[in-house]
């Protein structure tokens, strides 16, 4: 069975392990059945891809992506962007059976305003995907249903003070119950879960992140109609993925 023929599972493992994307020109591993609709996750380390991504970007990315890369002032941010987007084109091309350059990506209508800045989609294709990157690290998720992924560095304590109003009251209480040394990582866990879910919806931070409860504990609490799991990433980071359940059409846009 292929990825698109499987059905989402009733639950996901609390912690998912992504596959390290091999740098170009190495081919991607053969596609495998992710099992009951589990998302396929790819980890892209900028340090491992920087040289080849810069070399292949003009052959893989479109003009708008190349122009966007040039807007980054910091070379490290530019490198991560190129690695993430070259990697995404490779993964999607592998699933679709086309060259990375031939992958066509568009935006779905925003569920809030109807404008074309919702989830990124593949026009005419039932495959769903999501991309997230922070300095030095990127994550790609591919699934048979709407999916969102997020990766973030663990913040410093001051950031926690400034972001206190973005969490659900129950999450705030859970964070407050932890020792000060544990709160930054726990907050990053909460935040990546929220952003993965909101990206899966196609809303992103256009919605109030404090209204949904995803939990600060070891096991995430998925919103109705969604599956939610943390992703194992290098130390100093946290990551999460959200996948819409089969038949939960009212929980997010198609």
Secondary structure, DSSP 4 states (H G I P E B T S, - for coil): --GGGS---S---SEEEPEEPPPTTSPPPPP---STTPPEEEEEEHHHHHHHHHHHHHHHS-HHHHHHHHT-SSHHHHHHHHHHHHHHHHHHHHHHTS-GGG---EEPPPTTT-SS-SSEE-TT---EEEEEEETTEEEEEEESS-EEEEEEEPPPHHHHHHTGGGS-HHHHHHHHTS-HHHHHHHHHHHHHHHHHHHHHHT-GGGS-GGGS---SSSS--PPTTEEEEEEE--TTEEEEEEEEPTT-GGGS--
